[in-house]
């Protein structure tokens, strides 16, 4: 899997999270972020269950431009 690093939260300091990547093999977005708090999870559960093999990740709004860049890169990925 060849991940293309798009960027990390500029306010994250030395720990480097949250961050966003694009898998160049299939165009998937890979997100490193904060595990959502119980209130956010509860709000998400109103739309349906969260499977045991999934989680809810919160990204700061200051990363919207990076997420857009990741979406653009995903569309350009050389998917076979």
LOSETI-441652 format. One record per residue (C-alpha): residue number from 0; residue in one letter; y, x, z. Coordinates in pm, 1 decimal. Layout:
! residues N
NUM,A,Y,X,Z
...
***
This chain:
! residues 80
0,X,0.0,0.0,0.0
1,X,331.4,151.7,-108.7
2,X,608.1,12.2,107.7
3,X,968.2,40.6,-8.6
4,X,1198.5,70.8,291.5
5,X,1503.6,-150.7,238.7
6,X,1690.2,-103.5,563.2
7,X,1711.6,-145.2,936.6
8,X,1955.6,-316.1,1167.2
9,X,2250.4,-76.8,1187.6
10,X,2298.5,-173.8,1551.9
11,X,1939.2,-100.2,1651.8
12,X,2000.9,252.7,1772.1
13,X,1726.3,513.9,1775.0
14,X,1440.6,262.3,1801.8
15,X,1486.5,145.7,1440.9
16,X,1414.1,-223.3,1466.8
17,X,1448.9,-478.2,1310.7
18,X,1370.7,-352.3,960.5
19,X,1264.7,-490.3,623.7
20,X,1033.0,-344.4,358.2
21,X,886.4,-457.6,24.4
22,X,521.0,-399.0,-67.9
23,X,548.1,-261.9,-421.6
24,X,187.7,-356.2,-500.4
25,X,231.9,-731.3,-458.5
26,X,599.2,-803.5,-384.6
27,X,537.3,-916.7,-26.1
28,X,817.1,-876.8,225.4
29,X,720.1,-683.5,538.4
30,X,943.2,-756.8,836.6
31,X,968.9,-568.7,1162.9
32,X,1167.6,-770.3,1410.9
33,X,1205.4,-912.7,1755.0
34,X,925.6,-1134.7,1878.9
35,X,1086.3,-1474.8,1908.4
36,X,1160.0,-1614.4,2251.2
37,X,986.3,-1926.5,2380.9
38,X,1272.1,-2158.1,2278.1
39,X,1265.0,-2029.8,1918.4
40,X,884.8,-2066.1,1907.7
41,X,913.2,-2419.9,2041.7
42,X,1169.5,-2506.4,1775.0
43,X,942.0,-2362.0,1505.0
44,X,642.7,-2553.7,1642.1
45,X,828.9,-2877.0,1571.5
46,X,763.9,-2807.0,1200.6
47,X,392.1,-2744.2,1259.3
48,X,143.6,-2512.5,1431.1
49,X,169.4,-2134.1,1433.1
50,X,-179.3,-1993.4,1365.7
51,X,-319.5,-1740.1,1612.2
52,X,-299.8,-1464.7,1349.2
53,X,75.8,-1523.6,1291.3
54,X,392.6,-1493.4,1497.1
55,X,757.3,-1587.7,1469.9
56,X,1000.9,-1300.7,1413.4
57,X,1376.1,-1322.3,1461.0
58,X,1612.7,-1119.9,1241.2
59,X,1984.2,-1082.2,1320.4
60,X,2226.3,-1248.4,1080.7
61,X,2390.3,-911.0,1015.9
62,X,2075.3,-825.1,814.4
63,X,2116.4,-1109.7,562.9
64,X,2236.3,-870.9,290.4
65,X,1930.0,-648.9,348.8
66,X,1700.1,-950.8,329.1
67,X,1861.5,-1046.3,-3.7
68,X,1813.2,-691.3,-127.4
69,X,1448.0,-709.2,-19.7
70,X,1402.4,-1038.1,-206.8
71,X,1553.6,-883.3,-519.8
72,X,1325.9,-579.3,-486.8
73,X,1024.9,-807.2,-436.3
74,X,1104.9,-986.0,-760.7
75,X,1123.2,-652.0,-940.6
76,X,799.4,-518.1,-785.1
77,X,536.5,-405.3,-1030.9
78,X,282.2,-671.4,-937.5
79,X,-46.6,-649.7,-1127.4
***
